[in-house]
Amino acid sequence: SNLLLHCRSSAGHVVGAMMRGRLSFCAAAAALLSRQGAAQDHPVQKVIGLLEKLAEQVEAEHRAEEVTYTKFEHWCVNSQKTVSKAVEEEKATLDQLESAIESHTKNI
């Protein structure tokens, strides 16, 4: 239960929000710089180009993080199921052994 809660509160959502924030900043900066009426070879245009490339890179990293987070979440759910099943099986085995010990103790 704690494992699943930890997995779901993982950094995946925070990272996604941060990346969207960076994209918003880049878009706002590009819009502001483009309003200055710079020519094609002007340094401001170069900055705009760099910001656009950065925005593309951030978006690609975000997609990769989503894939990684999805895999991690899947692993957490499966691990929780596996551990829960193993605990139930061991409790049943423990109950059987305790019953066997009691019955053998009475025969002594």
Helices and strands as residue ranges (DSSP letters): H 2-8, H 12-34, H 43-107
